[in-house]
Amino acid sequence: MDIRQLEYFLAVVDKGGFTRAASALYVSQPSLSQAVRALERDLGTELFHRIGRRAVLTEAGRALIDPAREAVRSLETARASVAAVHELREGRLDVAAMPSQAVEPLTTLIRSFAERYPGVAVSVKAAFTARDVIDAVRTGAVELGLLASTGAVPDKEVRSHVLGEQRFVLVVPPGSFTGRQAVRCEELAGQRLIVGQPGTGMRAYVDSLREQGIDFTVAAETEHRVALLPLVLAGVGLAVVTESWREIARQTGAGVLDIEPTTALQISLVSRRGVLSPAAAAFWATAVGAGH
């Protein structure tokens, strides 16, 4: 068993099959299949059921995922530690972020980090819920995560640092609510709203409005946060989002109004417990040191 075999195994898991994994790794499919077969021989068990062109994890395969990620991450940490001698002139950092927080504050954090360490590439992984972010960090799929939550992040699974808060705002089509800077949440009664999927902060907020007796119509439900502004601009409905969208929404011509009373989400940067790679440690220090 070697690290390359584990990397190939994880690529098949993450990409959902041998063909896409081979393409992502820039290797031939026969070479990848041969490496995985060799790993299975070493372990004495099959890791995948080959069903036509599909590869379905066996029970043994599922059991290998977390140890394999830890082994690969440990090697990456060792490699990055060597690169740290050269002042982080090269390397890669994986960060998981929820969609709205990927707009801000992640954009500003990456800009500050890139100014100090231009040779380190930051790879942003999509995570739709706070639980998705925590699980990605906890299992070693990424080293750092950025999430929004209604309360404190559980400290048993990850280390966290609060960067601030983001209040909810209402994004409306051009010409709507002219001259208004804010709306009462009661004014959303009777409106058509564009909402996110269950498990997100914005969905929890609009669901809480309905629990308060504020009756609205769900015009659209989307997992694709990039679709929010086009849907609003097309007149499909109004969108309740965090204020990270404020400037971008205004640049498109949409209106942005504060919602009263103020309700906000806590924005936190999280990391796995234990020793971080130099890139992750530098990113953490940049974020915390910047006063976020």
Contacts in CASP RR format, 6 or more apart in sequence:
PFRMAT RR
TARGET T0000
AUTHOR 0000-0000-0000
METHOD contacts of the structure
MODEL  1
MDIRQLEYFLAVVDKGGFTRAASALYVSQPSLSQAVRALERDLGTELFHR
IGRRAVLTEAGRALIDPAREAVRSLETARASVAAVHELREGRLDVAAMPS
QAVEPLTTLIRSFAERYPGVAVSVKAAFTARDVIDAVRTGAVELGLLAST
GAVPDKEVRSHVLGEQRFVLVVPPGSFTGRQAVRCEELAGQRLIVGQPGT
GMRAYVDSLREQGIDFTVAAETEHRVALLPLVLAGVGLAVVTESWREIAR
QTGAGVLDIEPTTALQISLVSRRGVLSPAAAAFWATAVGAGH
1 39 0 8 1.000
1 42 0 8 1.000
1 43 0 8 1.000
3 71 0 8 1.000
3 72 0 8 1.000
3 75 0 8 1.000
4 35 0 8 1.000
5 35 0 8 1.000
5 36 0 8 1.000
5 38 0 8 1.000
5 39 0 8 1.000
5 42 0 8 1.000
6 39 0 8 1.000
6 68 0 8 1.000
6 71 0 8 1.000
6 72 0 8 1.000
7 25 0 8 1.000
7 72 0 8 1.000
8 21 0 8 1.000
8 25 0 8 1.000
8 27 0 8 1.000
8 32 0 8 1.000
8 35 0 8 1.000
8 36 0 8 1.000
8 39 0 8 1.000
9 36 0 8 1.000
9 39 0 8 1.000
9 47 0 8 1.000
9 64 0 8 1.000
9 68 0 8 1.000
10 65 0 8 1.000
10 68 0 8 1.000
10 69 0 8 1.000
10 72 0 8 1.000
11 21 0 8 1.000
11 24 0 8 1.000
11 25 0 8 1.000
11 32 0 8 1.000
12 18 0 8 1.000
12 21 0 8 1.000
12 32 0 8 1.000
12 36 0 8 1.000
12 48 0 8 1.000
12 55 0 8 1.000
13 57 0 8 1.000
13 65 0 8 1.000
14 21 0 8 1.000
15 21 0 8 1.000
15 23 0 8 1.000
15 24 0 8 1.000
16 55 0 8 1.000
17 53 0 8 1.000
17 54 0 8 1.000
17 55 0 8 1.000
18 29 0 8 1.000
18 32 0 8 1.000
18 33 0 8 1.000
18 36 0 8 1.000
18 53 0 8 1.000
18 55 0 8 1.000
19 29 0 8 1.000
19 53 0 8 1.000
21 32 0 8 1.000
22 28 0 8 1.000
22 29 0 8 1.000
22 31 0 8 1.000
22 32 0 8 1.000
25 32 0 8 1.000
36 47 0 8 1.000
36 48 0 8 1.000
39 47 0 8 1.000
40 46 0 8 1.000
40 47 0 8 1.000
43 60 0 8 1.000
43 64 0 8 1.000
45 58 0 8 1.000
45 60 0 8 1.000
46 58 0 8 1.000
46 60 0 8 1.000
47 57 0 8 1.000
47 58 0 8 1.000
47 60 0 8 1.000
47 61 0 8 1.000
47 64 0 8 1.000
48 55 0 8 1.000
48 56 0 8 1.000
48 57 0 8 1.000
48 58 0 8 1.000
48 61 0 8 1.000
49 55 0 8 1.000
49 56 0 8 1.000
49 57 0 8 1.000
49 58 0 8 1.000
57 65 0 8 1.000
65 139 0 8 1.000
66 139 0 8 1.000
69 139 0 8 1.000
69 140 0 8 1.000
69 141 0 8 1.000
70 140 0 8 1.000
73 140 0 8 1.000
73 143 0 8 1.000
76 277 0 8 1.000
77 275 0 8 1.000
77 276 0 8 1.000
77 277 0 8 1.000
80 91 0 8 1.000
80 277 0 8 1.000
80 278 0 8 1.000
80 279 0 8 1.000
81 277 0 8 1.000
81 278 0 8 1.000
83 89 0 8 1.000
83 90 0 8 1.000
83 91 0 8 1.000
83 278 0 8 1.000
84 278 0 8 1.000
88 117 0 8 1.000
88 119 0 8 1.000
88 120 0 8 1.000
88 278 0 8 1.000
88 279 0 8 1.000
88 282 0 8 1.000
89 119 0 8 1.000
90 119 0 8 1.000
90 120 0 8 1.000
91 119 0 8 1.000
91 120 0 8 1.000
91 121 0 8 1.000
91 279 0 8 1.000
92 120 0 8 1.000
92 121 0 8 1.000
92 122 0 8 1.000
92 123 0 8 1.000
92 279 0 8 1.000
93 120 0 8 1.000
93 121 0 8 1.000
93 122 0 8 1.000
93 123 0 8 1.000
93 143 0 8 1.000
93 144 0 8 1.000
93 277 0 8 1.000
93 279 0 8 1.000
93 280 0 8 1.000
93 283 0 8 1.000
94 123 0 8 1.000
94 125 0 8 1.000
94 141 0 8 1.000
94 142 0 8 1.000
94 143 0 8 1.000
94 144 0 8 1.000
95 106 0 8 1.000
95 122 0 8 1.000
95 123 0 8 1.000
95 124 0 8 1.000
95 125 0 8 1.000
95 142 0 8 1.000
95 143 0 8 1.000
95 144 0 8 1.000
95 145 0 8 1.000
95 146 0 8 1.000
95 283 0 8 1.000
96 124 0 8 1.000
96 125 0 8 1.000
96 126 0 8 1.000
96 127 0 8 1.000
96 132 0 8 1.000
96 133 0 8 1.000
96 136 0 8 1.000
96 137 0 8 1.000
96 141 0 8 1.000
96 142 0 8 1.000
96 144 0 8 1.000
96 145 0 8 1.000
96 146 0 8 1.000
97 106 0 8 1.000
97 124 0 8 1.000
97 125 0 8 1.000
97 126 0 8 1.000
97 127 0 8 1.000
97 133 0 8 1.000
97 145 0 8 1.000
97 146 0 8 1.000
97 147 0 8 1.000
98 127 0 8 1.000
98 128 0 8 1.000
98 129 0 8 1.000
98 130 0 8 1.000
98 132 0 8 1.000
98 133 0 8 1.000
98 146 0 8 1.000
98 147 0 8 1.000
98 148 0 8 1.000
98 200 0 8 1.000
99 126 0 8 1.000
99 128 0 8 1.000
99 225 0 8 1.000
99 226 0 8 1.000
100 148 0 8 1.000
100 166 0 8 1.000
100 202 0 8 1.000
100 225 0 8 1.000
100 241 0 8 1.000
100 242 0 8 1.000
100 244 0 8 1.000
100 245 0 8 1.000
101 146 0 8 1.000
101 147 0 8 1.000
101 148 0 8 1.000
101 166 0 8 1.000
101 242 0 8 1.000
101 244 0 8 1.000
101 267 0 8 1.000
102 124 0 8 1.000
102 126 0 8 1.000
102 146 0 8 1.000
103 244 0 8 1.000
103 245 0 8 1.000
103 248 0 8 1.000
104 166 0 8 1.000
104 244 0 8 1.000
105 146 0 8 1.000
105 163 0 8 1.000
105 244 0 8 1.000
105 267 0 8 1.000
105 292 0 8 1.000
106 124 0 8 1.000
106 146 0 8 1.000
109 146 0 8 1.000
109 283 0 8 1.000
109 286 0 8 1.000
109 287 0 8 1.000
109 290 0 8 1.000
109 292 0 8 1.000
110 122 0 8 1.000
110 124 0 8 1.000
112 286 0 8 1.000
112 287 0 8 1.000
112 290 0 8 1.000
113 120 0 8 1.000
113 122 0 8 1.000
113 282 0 8 1.000
113 283 0 8 1.000
113 286 0 8 1.000
113 287 0 8 1.000
114 120 0 8 1.000
114 122 0 8 1.000
116 282 0 8 1.000
116 286 0 8 1.000
117 279 0 8 1.000
117 282 0 8 1.000
120 279 0 8 1.000
120 282 0 8 1.000
122 283 0 8 1.000
125 136 0 8 1.000
125 141 0 8 1.000
125 142 0 8 1.000
127 133 0 8 1.000
127 136 0 8 1.000
127 145 0 8 1.000
127 147 0 8 1.000
128 197 0 8 1.000
128 199 0 8 1.000
128 200 0 8 1.000
128 223 0 8 1.000
129 199 0 8 1.000
129 200 0 8 1.000
130 147 0 8 1.000
130 148 0 8 1.000
130 149 0 8 1.000
130 153 0 8 1.000
131 199 0 8 1.000
133 145 0 8 1.000
133 146 0 8 1.000
133 147 0 8 1.000
133 270 0 8 1.000
134 147 0 8 1.000
134 153 0 8 1.000
134 154 0 8 1.000
134 157 0 8 1.000
134 158 0 8 1.000
134 270 0 8 1.000
135 141 0 8 1.000
136 142 0 8 1.000
136 145 0 8 1.000
137 143 0 8 1.000
137 144 0 8 1.000
137 145 0 8 1.000
137 157 0 8 1.000
137 158 0 8 1.000
137 270 0 8 1.000
137 271 0 8 1.000
137 272 0 8 1.000
138 157 0 8 1.000
138 158 0 8 1.000
138 272 0 8 1.000
140 272 0 8 1.000
143 271 0 8 1.000
143 272 0 8 1.000
143 276 0 8 1.000
143 277 0 8 1.000
143 279 0 8 1.000
143 280 0 8 1.000
144 269 0 8 1.000
144 270 0 8 1.000
144 271 0 8 1.000
144 280 0 8 1.000
144 283 0 8 1.000
144 284 0 8 1.000
145 269 0 8 1.000
145 270 0 8 1.000
145 271 0 8 1.000
146 163 0 8 1.000
146 267 0 8 1.000
146 268 0 8 1.000
146 269 0 8 1.000
146 270 0 8 1.000
147 153 0 8 1.000
147 267 0 8 1.000
147 268 0 8 1.000
147 270 0 8 1.000
148 166 0 8 1.000
148 201 0 8 1.000
148 242 0 8 1.000
148 265 0 8 1.000
148 266 0 8 1.000
148 267 0 8 1.000
148 268 0 8 1.000
149 265 0 8 1.000
149 266 0 8 1.000
149 268 0 8 1.000
150 201 0 8 1.000
150 204 0 8 1.000
150 265 0 8 1.000
150 266 0 8 1.000
151 266 0 8 1.000
152 160 0 8 1.000
152 266 0 8 1.000
153 160 0 8 1.000
153 268 0 8 1.000
153 270 0 8 1.000
158 270 0 8 1.000
158 271 0 8 1.000
158 272 0 8 1.000
158 273 0 8 1.000
159 270 0 8 1.000
159 271 0 8 1.000
159 272 0 8 1.000
159 273 0 8 1.000
160 268 0 8 1.000
160 269 0 8 1.000
160 270 0 8 1.000
160 271 0 8 1.000
161 268 0 8 1.000
161 269 0 8 1.000
161 270 0 8 1.000
161 284 0 8 1.000
161 287 0 8 1.000
161 288 0 8 1.000
162 266 0 8 1.000
162 267 0 8 1.000
162 268 0 8 1.000
163 267 0 8 1.000
163 268 0 8 1.000
163 269 0 8 1.000
163 287 0 8 1.000
163 292 0 8 1.000
164 266 0 8 1.000
164 267 0 8 1.000
164 292 0 8 1.000
165 264 0 8 1.000
165 265 0 8 1.000
165 266 0 8 1.000
165 267 0 8 1.000
166 242 0 8 1.000
166 243 0 8 1.000
166 244 0 8 1.000
166 264 0 8 1.000
166 265 0 8 1.000
166 267 0 8 1.000
167 242 0 8 1.000
167 243 0 8 1.000
167 258 0 8 1.000
167 259 0 8 1.000
167 262 0 8 1.000
167 263 0 8 1.000
167 264 0 8 1.000
168 202 0 8 1.000
168 205 0 8 1.000
168 240 0 8 1.000
168 241 0 8 1.000
168 242 0 8 1.000
168 243 0 8 1.000
168 259 0 8 1.000
168 263 0 8 1.000
168 264 0 8 1.000
168 265 0 8 1.000
169 240 0 8 1.000
169 241 0 8 1.000
169 242 0 8 1.000
169 243 0 8 1.000
169 245 0 8 1.000
169 246 0 8 1.000
169 256 0 8 1.000
169 257 0 8 1.000
169 258 0 8 1.000
169 259 0 8 1.000
170 183 0 8 1.000
170 188 0 8 1.000
170 238 0 8 1.000
170 239 0 8 1.000
170 240 0 8 1.000
170 256 0 8 1.000
170 257 0 8 1.000
170 258 0 8 1.000
170 259 0 8 1.000
171 228 0 8 1.000
171 229 0 8 1.000
171 232 0 8 1.000
171 238 0 8 1.000
171 239 0 8 1.000
171 240 0 8 1.000
171 241 0 8 1.000
171 245 0 8 1.000
171 249 0 8 1.000
171 254 0 8 1.000
171 255 0 8 1.000
171 256 0 8 1.000
172 232 0 8 1.000
172 238 0 8 1.000
172 254 0 8 1.000
172 255 0 8 1.000
172 256 0 8 1.000
172 257 0 8 1.000
173 232 0 8 1.000
173 233 0 8 1.000
173 235 0 8 1.000
173 237 0 8 1.000
173 238 0 8 1.000
173 254 0 8 1.000
173 255 0 8 1.000
174 233 0 8 1.000
174 253 0 8 1.000
174 254 0 8 1.000
174 255 0 8 1.000
175 255 0 8 1.000
176 238 0 8 1.000
176 255 0 8 1.000
177 183 0 8 1.000
177 255 0 8 1.000
177 257 0 8 1.000
180 257 0 8 1.000
181 257 0 8 1.000
181 258 0 8 1.000
182 257 0 8 1.000
182 258 0 8 1.000
182 259 0 8 1.000
182 260 0 8 1.000
183 257 0 8 1.000
183 258 0 8 1.000
183 259 0 8 1.000
183 260 0 8 1.000
184 259 0 8 1.000
184 260 0 8 1.000
185 209 0 8 1.000
185 212 0 8 1.000
185 214 0 8 1.000
185 259 0 8 1.000
185 260 0 8 1.000
185 261 0 8 1.000
186 214 0 8 1.000
188 209 0 8 1.000
188 214 0 8 1.000
188 216 0 8 1.000
188 238 0 8 1.000
188 240 0 8 1.000
189 213 0 8 1.000
189 214 0 8 1.000
189 215 0 8 1.000
189 216 0 8 1.000
190 215 0 8 1.000
190 216 0 8 1.000
190 217 0 8 1.000
191 216 0 8 1.000
191 217 0 8 1.000
191 237 0 8 1.000
191 238 0 8 1.000
192 216 0 8 1.000
192 217 0 8 1.000
192 218 0 8 1.000
192 219 0 8 1.000
192 236 0 8 1.000
192 237 0 8 1.000
192 238 0 8 1.000
193 206 0 8 1.000
193 216 0 8 1.000
193 217 0 8 1.000
193 218 0 8 1.000
193 219 0 8 1.000
193 237 0 8 1.000
193 238 0 8 1.000
193 239 0 8 1.000
193 240 0 8 1.000
194 219 0 8 1.000
194 220 0 8 1.000
194 221 0 8 1.000
194 222 0 8 1.000
194 228 0 8 1.000
194 231 0 8 1.000
194 232 0 8 1.000
194 236 0 8 1.000
194 237 0 8 1.000
194 238 0 8 1.000
194 239 0 8 1.000
195 202 0 8 1.000
195 203 0 8 1.000
195 206 0 8 1.000
195 218 0 8 1.000
195 220 0 8 1.000
195 221 0 8 1.000
195 222 0 8 1.000
195 239 0 8 1.000
195 240 0 8 1.000
196 202 0 8 1.000
196 203 0 8 1.000
196 221 0 8 1.000
196 222 0 8 1.000
196 223 0 8 1.000
196 225 0 8 1.000
197 203 0 8 1.000
197 221 0 8 1.000
197 222 0 8 1.000
197 223 0 8 1.000
201 265 0 8 1.000
202 240 0 8 1.000
202 241 0 8 1.000
202 242 0 8 1.000
205 240 0 8 1.000
205 263 0 8 1.000
206 216 0 8 1.000
206 240 0 8 1.000
209 216 0 8 1.000
210 216 0 8 1.000
219 231 0 8 1.000
219 236 0 8 1.000
219 237 0 8 1.000
220 231 0 8 1.000
220 236 0 8 1.000
220 237 0 8 1.000
222 228 0 8 1.000
222 231 0 8 1.000
228 239 0 8 1.000
228 241 0 8 1.000
228 245 0 8 1.000
229 239 0 8 1.000
229 245 0 8 1.000
229 248 0 8 1.000
229 249 0 8 1.000
229 252 0 8 1.000
229 254 0 8 1.000
231 237 0 8 1.000
231 239 0 8 1.000
232 238 0 8 1.000
232 239 0 8 1.000
232 249 0 8 1.000
232 254 0 8 1.000
233 252 0 8 1.000
233 253 0 8 1.000
233 254 0 8 1.000
240 259 0 8 1.000
241 249 0 8 1.000
242 265 0 8 1.000
243 256 0 8 1.000
245 256 0 8 1.000
246 256 0 8 1.000
249 255 0 8 1.000
249 256 0 8 1.000
250 256 0 8 1.000
269 284 0 8 1.000
269 287 0 8 1.000
269 288 0 8 1.000
269 292 0 8 1.000
271 280 0 8 1.000
271 284 0 8 1.000
276 284 0 8 1.000
END
